[in-house]
Amino acid sequence: MTLTAEQSRRRAQHHYNASLELCPARQLLEAISSKWVTLVLLALEEGPQRHSELRRHIPGASQKMLTSTLRTLERDGLVHREITASVPVRTDYGLTPRGRSLLPIIFDMKEWAEDNMDAVAASRQHHDRGRAAAVAGQ
């Protein structure tokens, strides 16, 4: 069966998107670019902490979200969980060497955001004004 050019483009686009979803690097980038992941890693930079301590350091993080994030980070080898047999049982979370190796990248991104936030805000306003003018002119 011969495909038209449009059918070939659609098939290629579908294949590309399907492959991209399976890309291990993309999956990992999605995982580590979560705002909660970033906040947890930054909080743990100071040293191991209990779940309750992390919740105090990360305003807005629900218990469910924090637990889910910690499990994902542990699974990815970025955080380790240490359980101490006591009454009650004590669980501490800390960065692994791999997790600690991600901190300089996060710090660089944070610094870039702080250095560029005013310019980005101005660009957004300029863009939004242009769109509003274009819509008004229609």
Buried (B, 14 or more C-beta within 10 A) or exposed (E): EEEEEEEEEEEEEEEEEEEEEEEEEEEEEEBBEBEBBBBBBBBBEEEBBEBEBBBEBBEEBEEEBBBEBBEBBBEBEBBBBEEEEEEEEEBBBBBBEEBBEBBEEBEEEEEEEEEEEEEEEEEEEEEEEEEEEEEEEE
